[in-house]
Amino acid sequence: MSVTRGNSAEQARTCFRLRKRAVALAATMVTALGSLALAPQAASAAPPNYTGDPTQYWNSVLLEMFRRSTGATGSPGMLARSAAMMNAAVFDAESAYQNTFGVLKYKPYIDAPKYWNLGQGADEEERVIGRTAYNILHDLYPGQTAYLDQKFLDRFGTPSTQYDVIDTQIVGKIVTDMRQNRAGDGYDNPAVYTLDNQPGAWRPTGNGCATAADAVTPNWGLVKPFAMTSGSQFRPNTPATYGTYSALLASPAYAAQVDKVRRLGGASSTERTSAQTALAWFWANDLGPDAASGANGTYKPPGQLLKATMNIAAARGLSKYENTRLFALVSLAMADAAIGEWDVKYQTPIDLWRPQSAIVDGGVDTAWQPLSADRAGTHFSPCFPAWASGHAAFGGAWAGIMKLYFKTDSLTYTVDTEDPHSPVHTMTYTSFSQAARDDADSRIWLGVHYQWDADDGLKLGDDIAKYVFANKLTAS
């Protein structure tokens, strides 16, 4: 709505009426939104610090939340879901801003309506993105409110509770849309895993993985996807093609798979090369917070790939709009990769035991241990079935989106690691496919997966990436 130049007294009366309408609308919307984390509160403002891209900033906040997450909250699927919710909501918020003040080039994930306003406010694009990200994260990580509030204050110079009209104009709708979209999606399914109790079937591997109840997110394959039609849409066949555990264990292919990981993935392996050992640690990033030292955990596999996305986007100088789309596409693909991957792990006839169980419990070498280890050096296997690899699926989904987005597989960029065992902190790659391949194969060299886990996971992620890119956030 605009105000026409004219009599100054009439202008004053018009402005007064507009202010009254804005205040009334704000009060109504705040009441309707209820749980929206933002509410009117007087506070002295400090200068905002909008250094750098806002999507980059809020993804860095997200990664810190990943590092601090424990238990099921820090599981791969839960982290990927959080990234998808935040980045898809941010994309819709930015899309609404573009639809109102710019040009809407891409279809929103849920909705991106033009919104009522009195003209573009100061730093409006920054506020739309940041306040949306804050509210989604506030929902997802209620135990990290103090950290989140501080990061909001660092960025905006005002407390998160201080009212901004942008909340009622559009942020509240975007946040509510995402809440409703993911309500009842099954992320909190409490059903406990039941062991198959036969050779070849997954069983607890010790070191905090003691009973069937410890199995990590056994129902994640049933979570409502973000883009796919179902968790089983791109389900691979191997090794479920064998139909039964006994047929699988009797096959020459299984024997070859076990022998390879025994030779290359053991803690005391003499066949694994130094380069393979370095890659095994570089791509691990599976450690949670350390209670003894107070150190935060790593940013986990989804976080490592989000950080790589941050590196690439910054180097390429993407616009704010393009950044929101890239991060949303990557996050949606990885979230569905986790759902598809966990469908393979738990919802197929073969819940394959880890190499540790195949080699030790299978009587091949009772002293064998995987290279994988915690901060204290205690060797461990992740507490869920082996087939297929989550790292590989995430890597395939990430590389698939990056290739399609940048229209090439050949790009020079850096990837970081936070695994304390890694001998290097960064690696330079010249293709997306090679990084994904290393990510997948690193799990064999770490001793926690078989080759078909890596291959099937990689293809699963790539299939999902192609589907996401073809069906979500497409040109309008």
Buried (B, 14 or more C-beta within 10 A) or exposed (E): EEEEEEEEEEEEEBEEEEEEEBEEBBEEBBEEBEEBBBEEEEEEEEEBEBEEBBBBBBBBBBBBBBBBBEEEBBBBBBBBBBBBBBBBBBBBBBBBBBBBBEEBBBBBBBBBBEBBBBEEBEBBBBBBBBBBBBBBBBBBBEEBEEBBBEBBBBBBBBBBBBBBBBBBBBBBBBBBBBBEBBEEBBBEEEEEBEEBEEBBBBBBBBEEBEEBEBBBBBBBBBBBBBBBEBBBBBBBEBBBBBEEBEBBBEBEBBEEBBEBBBEBBBBEBEEBEEEBBBBBBBBBBBBBBBEEEEEBBBBBBBBBBBBBBBBBBBEEEBEBBBBBBBBBBBBBBBBBBBBBBBBBBBBBEBBBBBBBBBBBBBEBEEEBBBBBBBBEEEBBBBBBBBBBBBBBBBBBBBBBBBBBBBEEBEBEBBBBBBBBBBEEEEBEBEBBBEBBBBBBBBBBBBBBBBBBBBBBBBBBBBBBBBBBBEEBBEEE
